[in-house]
Amino acid sequence: MTHFLEGELSPAERDPQTARFRVIPVPLERTVSYGAGTAGGPDAILEASVELERLFRGAEPCGQGIATEASVDCSGPLPQVMEAIAARTEAALKSGAIPVTLGGEHGLSYGAVRGVARALGRPLGIVQIDAHADLRKAYQNERHSHASVMQLLAEEEGIRIAQFGVRALCAEEVARRATCNVFYRDAEELVTQNIQSVDLPDDFPKDIYISIDVDGLDPSILPATGTPVPGGLGYYQALNLCRHALTGRHLVGCDIVELAPNAHSTVSNFTTAQITYALMSLAD
C-alpha cells in the first residue's frame, strides 16, 4: 500500500498514534450514473501524492503527521459500508486526528460525516464544493446514491450545508435547498464575477467538514471525473472559498471524491492529491 506523501515523511510523521491527519481510502463505486472509475480514485491520489512537495504556501502540514490507513472494505450492503466508513472517521476524530477520506463516489460522505458528527456530539456544518447539489430524495431507486448524499445529511441528520460551485441541479433540489435551509453560491455567479470569498451565515456551525467533489472544478483543470460539467471553479478559487469559509471556524474532517483516473493522463490525479494536501494546510 502506498502512503500519502510516501518518501517525504519520517517514521515519526507517519505514526498513527500521533499523526494530526488520518488518510482513509474508500474505493466506493456502486451508484455512478455516467462515467465510471471512482473505485480507482484513492490509489491514484496516494500514488500521485508521492510527487508532492512537503512545503505548501510556506508551511509543511505534514510535519504534524499523516498516517494512511488500510482501505475500507466497500463490499456488502451500502448501509453496512456506510457504517464501516463512519466507524473509521469517528475513531480518527476521537483519537485527536482529522479524518481525510479519499473517494470513491460521493455517496461515501454520508458515512464519513456521520462518524465525525458522532464523535463531535455538537453541531456540524458541511462546506460542499460540487457541480451538483446532491439533494435528490433518491437516485435510480438508491437512497445511498451519490446524488442523494446531501439530502440524507440535511434531512435525516439535521446537518447544515453550504454549497459552492453547483451548476447542474433539478427542480426537486431547488425546492429542497429552501426547505433544508441550504446556503449556496452557484458556479455562474462565482466564476463570472471571480468571487474568491463568501461569508457563511453567522449562525452556521463553527465546526466544519469540507466535502470536495472534484467535478466542482472546471473540466479544463480536472477532466478525470464521472460528470465533467462545464463552467466550474478554478483551482485557487475553490481553495480560497474553503479557506475563507473556515475564518473563525475549525476544520474537523474532509473528503475528496469522484476522481475517475484516466490511464492516459495523470494530471487529474496529481491535482486531486494537491487539493488533498491543501485541505490539510487549512487545519488550525
Salt bridges, closest charged atoms under 4 A:
GLU13 OE2 - ARG54 NH2 2.89
GLU60 OE1 - ARG54 NH2 3.14
GLU69 OE2 - ARG22 NH1 3.46
GLU69 OE1 - ARG88 NH1 2.94
GLU83 OE2 - ARG118 NH2 3.09
GLU90 OE2 - LYS94 NZ 3.04
GLU90 OE1 - ARG118 NH2 2.96
ASP130 OD2 - HIS106 ND1 3.15
ASP130 OD1 - HIS132 ND1 3.68
ASP134 OD2 - HIS106 ND1 2.97
GLU155 OE1 - LYS137 NZ 3.48
GLU155 OE2 - ARG176 NE 3.19
GLU156 OE2 - ARG143 NH2 2.85
GLU157 OE2 - ARG114 NE 3.45
GLU172 OE2 - ARG176 NH1 2.81
ASP186 OD1 - ARG177 NH2 2.79
ASP199 OD1 - HIS244 NE2 2.58
ASP203 OD1 - ARG160 NH1 3.59
ASP207 OD2 - ARG122 NE 2.54
ASP213 OD2 - HIS106 ND1 3.56
ASP215 OD2 - HIS132 ND1 3.19
ASP284 OD2 - HIS250 ND1 2.48
